[in-house]
């Protein structure tokens, strides 16, 4: 590992130390909300340095495709790197309005980046309409009108194939379903 990568990992590790605790608790709540009473689900979720780095890289790839880095573009003016659309009944942290096209306007770039990175985390935890088993192409079908171009560009920015799943991209292990044995506790009481 190069000196640059070592310094980068330690810097991110320190940042995680400051904000990682709340992220870990938030992910624990997300994971616990997925458990069904008829089966036990054992997901492996953690807020490690590599997770945060990869989420940022994927968020950056989306922002680049959406045109956030182009001065004066709609995502740039709205401080919305993911070009996130308004969701009825939900208000994003830092949301100060909605533009005429239905995109969220954030107070500043930091709030927009936080919303996008949270959306990527939710994609990876199989929350909502996204799943970690979805490919970049499948995500593009939900995320963008011109999904073929969107997914090709995001994949190119991530240096991978558009048929790569989020689980492959982020190294997310499969969710293991364990069917409880209804007779397992018989005779213990």
N, C-alpha and C positions, 0 to 999 in steps of 0.2 A: 504494500500500500504506500502510495506516495505521501510526502509530507503535507501537501495540499489537502488530500483526502483525510488524513489524520486530523489536521487542524479543523477541517470542516465538520467532521464527525464530533469532535470534542465541543466545538461551538454549539452545534445543534443539541448535543447532550446537555449542555448547560441551560439552553433555552427550554428544553423539555423538563429539566429539573424545576424550572420556575412555573411553567404552565402545564406540565405533563400530568400532575396529580389530578387536576380537574378533567383533563382529557381521558385519563384512565377511568375515573369514576363515571364519566359520561358514556364511555364505551361499555362499561360494565352494565349500566342501566339499559343500554341498547341491546346488549347480548341477552340480558335477563328477560327483556320484553318479548323475545322471540320464542322462548320455551313454551311448548304446548303441554297441557296437562296429561295427554295420553302418551306422550313420549318425552324422553329426556334428550336434549340436544347439547352436545359438548363442543362448542366452537372455541377455537384458540384465537383470542384477540389480545393484543398488547400494543401499547404505544411506544414501540422501540424507535430508536434513531432512524433505522432504515425505513420504517413505515412512514414517518414524517417526511423524510427526504423524498421518498417516492411519491407521496401525496402531493408534495409541492411541485415535483417535476411534472406529474400528470396535470395538475392545475395549471402550470405554466404552459404546457402543450395545448390545453383547451383555450387558455387566454390568447395564445398566439394565433390559433385558428380563428377565434372570434374577432380578432382585430384590435384587441385591447392596447397593444403597443404602438398603434398608429395614432399619432396625435390628432385630436379632433374627431376620431371615430365615435360612434354611438357608445360602445362599451367604455371607451376612454373618458368621454364626457360624463357618463353615469357612474363612474368609479366602480364598474361592474365587469371584472375581468372574464367572468363566465357567461356574460350576456344572459343572466338568469332572468327568467320571466316571473311576473307577479303570480302568486298562488293565492287563490281566494281563501279567506279565513286565516291566513298566516302572515305574520310580519317578521321579516328577517331583522336580526340585530343590526342596527345602524341604517336601516331603511328610512329614507326621508321622503320618498315619493315613487311615482310610477310615470314613465314617459308615455307618449301617445301610441307607442307600439306595444305597450304592455311589459316593458322591461323595468326591473327594479332600479331605482336610483339610490345609491348608498352615500352616506355622509362623507366618506373618504375612501381612498384605495385600500387601506388596511381592513376596513369593514367588508368591502367587496371581496378581497382575498380570503378573509376568514369564512365568508359565506360559501365561496367556491370550494375551499378545502374541506369544509364541513360536508358539502354535497358529495365530494369524492369519498370521504370517509363513510358516508351513508351508503354509497354505491358498493363499497367494499364489504360492508356489513350486511348486505342484502336487505336493505331497508327500502320500502316504497316500491317503485316500478323497476328498480335496478337490482342486479344480483352480481355477486363476485364471479359467477359462472358465465356471465355474458361477455361476448367479444366486444372489441372496440367498435366494430361495425354494428352490432346489435344496440349498443349504447347510442351510437350516432343516429339510429332510426328513431329513437325517442327524443334525442337532444336537438337535432337539427333538421331543417327542411331538406337541405342538400346533403343528406347523410353520407352518400358515397364520397364526396369531396371532403366532408368534415372528418370522417373516420380515416381516410387515407392521409390527410394532413396531420391529424393528431398522432396517428401511428408513426408517421415519418418523424415527427418531433420527439417521440419516445424511442425512436430507433428500433421499432419492432414491426411486426406484421399486423394489419387490421383485424386478422382472425385470432389475435392473441386475446385470451380472457384476462379479466382483472385478477383472477386467482393466480394465473401464471405470471402476470406482470408484477404483482406484489408479493408472490410467494405465500399466498393464503392457503393454509391446509384445508382439505375438504371438511365439511361439517359431518360429524359422525352421529348418526341416530341410533340410540340404544332403546330397544323396546323393553320396558320393565317387566320382570317376571312376576305375575300376580301372586304366585305361590312362594316367593322368595322369603317372606317374613313369617310364613306359617310355622307355628310351634315355637317361636321365639318368646312370645309373651307368656 
